[in-house]
Amino acid sequence: MNIVVLGAGAWGTALAISATKSAHRVTLWARDAEQVAQIRSLRENPRYLPGVTLPATLQLENGPLDLDAAWLTDADLVVIATPMVALRGFLTQLIGLSVPVAWLCKGFEASRDTRAPGLLGHEIRAVVAPTLRAGVLSGPSFAQEVALAQPTALVAASEHADVREVLVAAFHSPSLRVYANDDIVGVEVGGAVKNVLAIATGLCDGLGLGLNARAALVTRGLAEMTRMGLALGAKAETFMGLSGLGDLVLTATGDLSRNRKVGQLLASGMTLQQAVDSLGHVAEGVYSARTVVQRARLLGVDMPISESVVALLEGQLQPAQAVAALMGRDPKDEAA
């Protein structure tokens, strides 16, 4: 299979490495010629995956995205491996493609109109590229571990059966197990909301509140995520799977989680800008938290943990105050 990965960040590079090792023909593209030249010279991506050697057969391309380029016209699958902020632009450029397209980003796009909420990836595709056969590859995964072929399980979600089948064929391997799911709404809600909840658990850990508190946040956060998903038409069982509980546990507890790290840094006394600058990578929860809460309010969905994260990020609450606000809420039935 010929696979094109657009975006040479950590996750795009890791998947490109994994697919190449499975004997697929893979092209990794980046807009920045200097970055590609460095990767080509070193045979590694020093900024995003230092120390991980790229397979000799992995092809590298750069420059303006040209649908008539030979390396793109021969593709059987195109994967967009960029932050959520860039997804709309890439989908717009790929409208003419006849092959399946998938994206890796997790989160809500920032609202483009104060009168309308920000959108999930599949909602953006429906607006700007409705004819594309597309889906998302999601689930609990750190790029570094995938690049090193450590055991990982992902979910390929799309309303199109052929897109799910292509994604499984492209990335399923001895070290990477890929499950198909037709509930793209649930998969994307899980991928978006878990980033916000991971900031909360990072805050909890940074303040030294203990494992009981972390377990409570993860569990009640899963309830928030599920409520939002159901309100948007997702299936409840999706949130007990890889893109729900699985991704939440990984992102909320793993030391490689950038979103969890943001919470820890805020707990240490850093400002939000200092925390983000220190990462050197995108933490999607920072940028999608407000949109998650905005969408929840429009749906009439109660998401107190997410609300507290937004208040923290916007400087309305200090770390200890955010925790106190959550603990001070009135008692309620667990199932409510």
Secondary structure, 3 states (H helix, E strand, C coil): CEEEEECCCHHHHHHHHHHHHCCCEEEEEECCHHHHHHHHHHCCECCCECCCCCCCCCEEEECCCCCCCHHHHCCCEEEECCCHHHHHHHHHHCCCCCCCEEECCCCCCCCCECCECCCCHHHHHHHHCCCCCEEEEECCCCHHHHHCCCCEEEEEECCCHHHHHHHHHHHCCCCEEEEEECCHHHHHHHHHHHHHHHHHHHHHHHCCCCHHHHHHHHHHHHHHHHHHHHHCCCCHHHHHCHHHHHHHHHHHHCCCCHHHHHHHHHHCCCCHHHHHHHHCCCCHHHHHHHHHHHHHHHHCCCCHHHHHHHHHHCCCCCHHHHHHHHHCCCCCCCCC
